Amino acid sequence: MLVSATEMLKKAKAGHYAVGQFNINNLEWTKSILLTAKELRSPVILGVSEGAGKYMGGYHVVVGMVNGMLKDLDIDVPVALHLDHGSFEGCYKCIEAGFSSIMFDGSHYPIDENVQKTTELVKAAHGRGLSLEAEVGSIGGEEDGVVGMGECADPKECKAIADLGVDFLAAGIGNIHGKYPANWKGLSFETLDAVQQLTGDLPLVLHGGTGIPADMIKKAISLGVAKINVNTECQLSFADATRKYIEAGKDLEGKGFDPRKLLAPGAEAIKATVREKMELFGSVGKADE
């Protein structure tokens, strides 16, 4: 059964580890992530962008697929199904479809409008038992048409949003979606520390987890980050494994063109990436605590 992400992230922050949000793009992605979480006894958050939700056929399709896998694969660790970078309208659609968690990305609005819309969504989400993530500042790069320049969040604005009763908060600290450029300046731990000082026990979220060095990940966790988002790294590992399979001519051998065989190396590569991240984040074994 899907659960809200609230309790798993409260435990993570108190226990000084982070729960991974791994974005799903199709059945293979979802199955690989869930089976790895079960094997490693780790709580997990399945992230769905609005673009990925549309690609997979709609939010009801996604909910049906995930719920079916939880039952048929006997997934017995905490799993949240979370809308990633949701619009105001998209959040309501996911509440109705049966998601267990939503993110409202109001970072591109003036702070007063972000507060207004977040306030309304907190009430709607909590009324249905869902957790809600909000965002202040911007994450660099592009996500479903929302382009951010990577501006660091204003800690006082973070407190204003935190005081609305959100369950966890994404604050821009110089992080970027996609691959990090060679001239990236790194995370602003000064900003992160200032945000934590003002938001107290509220779990913080680090978007753009692909490519951030391990020492920065660990320091971010020590400063209150309890949720780390990974998408691009799974895409890269899936693409690399699939490319090698095709370049080796495996798709021309026997029934190597069968999609179950063609996609298998990529699915295994996703498992390896998720395992690596769960071990780095410190969530292995935490589902049973």
N, C-alpha and C positions, 0 to 999 in steps of 0.2 A: 504494500500500500504506500502510495506517495505521502510524504510528510512535508510540513513546512520546514524551511531551512533555519528557523529561529533557534531552536534548541541545539542543533548540531553546531551552529556557529558560536553560541554562547559557551558551549563546552570547549570548542576549539580555542577561543580567546583565553579562557581561564586556564586551559592546559598548555598554552603557548605552542600551538601547532595551527595549521590551516587546512581547510577543506577545499579540494579542487573543484572548480566548475569547469567541466569539459563540454564544449559545445558539440551538439549532434547535428549531422547533416543528412543521415539516412539510416536504414536499418543496421548496416554493418557497424557504423559508428556507435550506435546505441548499444548493440549487443556486446561489442568489444569493451566498452567502458563499464557496463554493468557487470560483466563476468569478471573483469579485473578487480572491481570494487569488492565483489563477493569473495574472490580468492584472497585478497589482502585484508579483508575484514575492515574496510574503510568506508565511512560515510561518503556520499558523493552527490554533487549537484549537476544535473543535466541542463545545459544552457541551450536555449533556442532563440536565435535572432528572428526578427520579423521576416527577413528574406528567406531564411532556412525553413521557417514555418510554412511560408507560401510554397516553397520548392517541394516540400514533402506532402503537399496536398491540403494543408490547412491545419489549424490548431486542434481540431477534434481528431484528425487522423493521428497527429503526434501523440495526443493523450491516449488514444486507443492502442497505439503501438507500444508505448511505454508500459501502460498498465498490463497489457497482454504479456510482455516479457517478464515483468515482475512476478507474475503468476506462474507462467510456464517454465521459466528458468529458475524458479524458487529463489529469487533474490531476497535475502533476509538481512540486508544492511539498510540503514536509513538512506532514502533516495528522495531528493526534491527535484521537481520539474519546474524550471525557472525561465521566465521570459527575459531575454538579454537585451538591454538598451531599448526598452519598449517605449512607444509613443503613448500619449494619453489614451487614445482610442484603442490601441493595441492591448493595453493593460486590461481594459474592460472585456475585450474579446477573450483574452486568456483566462480571466476570472470565470467567465461563463463556460469556457471549454473544459475546465477542470484542472488547470495548472495548480500547483501547490505553492508557487512563489512567483513574484513578478518584480521586475525592475522598471521603474519609471525614470527615464533619462530626461530630466528637465534642465540639464546643465546649460543648454543653449538658450534658455529663456532668461530674462531679467530675474534676479533673485526673488522679488516679490511674487512674480508669476510662478516661479518654481515652487515657492512655499504654498501658494494657493492650490495649485494642481496636486502637489504631493499630499497636502492635508486631506483633500477629497479622496484620493486613492488609498491613503492609510485607512480611512474609515471603511471604504468599500472592501479592501483586502482583508482587514481584520474581522469584518463582519462575516466573512466566509472561511476564516481560519487560515488564510494565506499569509506568508511573510512578504515584506516589501523592502526592496532596496532602492535607495535614492542616490543621486549623483550631484556633486558640486565641483566646479572646475571642469576641465575637459581632458579627455584622453586623446592623445595625438593620433593622427591617421584618420582612416575612414571606416565606418561601420554602418552598412545599410543606408548609405547616402548621407549620414551625419558626419561631417568633417570637423575634427578638433585640431587645434594647434598645440595642444599639450600644455595649456596654461595651468599653473599650480593653483589649487583651491585656496580661497580665503578662509582661514580657520574659523573666523566669526560667522561666516555664512554656513559653514559646516555645522556649527553649533545650532544655528537657527533651524536648519533642516532636521538635525538630530532631535531637537526638542519637540518635533511634531509627532514623535512616537514611531519613527521608522525602525525597522529591525536590524538593518545594517546599511553602511554608507560607503559609497565609492567616492574617493576624493582624488582629484588629479594631482599627481606629485611628479610629473615629468615622464609618466609612462605612455607607451605608444602601442596602438594596435598594429599587428603585422610584424614584419622584420624591423629590427632596430638599425638605424643607419650607423655608419662607422664613426660619425662625429657626435653621437648621442652623449649627452652630458651626464647621464645616470639619474637615479632617483633622488628627489629632494627629501632627504630624511629630516631636515629641519622642519619642512612643511608637515610631514607625517607626524612628527613628534608634537608639533603645536596643535594639530587636529586632535590627536589622542588626548592631550592635556585638557582640551575643552569638551570632548565628547565622552570622556570617562570609560565606562565598560562597554560602550557600543562597539560591536565588531566592525572592523574596517575592511574594505575590499580593494584588492589590487588587480586592475584590469591590465591586459597586455602582458600576460605572464610569459609569453614565448620570448626566449632570448635574454631574459634578465639573469645575470650571473648568480650562482648559488649563494654566494656570500651576501648579496643584496637581498635575495629572497629571505634568507634567515634573519637578517637585520630587520626587514620589514615586518616579519612575524613577531619579532621581539618588541616592536613598536605598535602592536595592536592589530595587525592585519590577520584576519581569520578566514578569509576567502580569497583564492587566487584563481583567475580565469585563464584557461588555456584553450586555444582553438587553432591558431596558425601552425603550431608545432605538430599537432595531429595531422593537419592537412599536408604538411611537408613530408612527414614520415609515410603517410599513405601514398602520396604521389611518387615518392622515391621507390618504395617497394613495388608499386605497380609498374613503374617504368622499367625497373630491372627485370621483372617477370616477362614483359613484352619484348624488351631488347634481347633477352636470352632466347626468344622464340618459343617460350613455354606455351603460349597461346596457340601455337601451331602443332603442338604435340598431342596426339590423341584427341581428347575432348577438352583441351586446355582453354578453349574459347568459352566453355560453360561459365557463366558469370559467378557461379559459386566457387569455381577454381580461380578465375581471373581476379576476383576481389579478395580472395583469401590472404595473399601475402600482405596486402594493405591493411586488412583487418588485424592481422597479427602484429603489424608494425604499430598500429594504434595502441594495442594492448601493452607493448613494450614502452611506448611513450608515457602512457597513463601510469604504469608501474613506477617508472623513473620519477615522475612528478609526485606521486603519492608518497614515495619514500623521502623525497626532498622536503615535501611539506610537513611530514611527520604525522600523517593521518593513518598510517598502517596500524591495524589492530584496535583502533579507537572505536569502532562500531560496537564492540563488546564491553566497553567500559561504562 
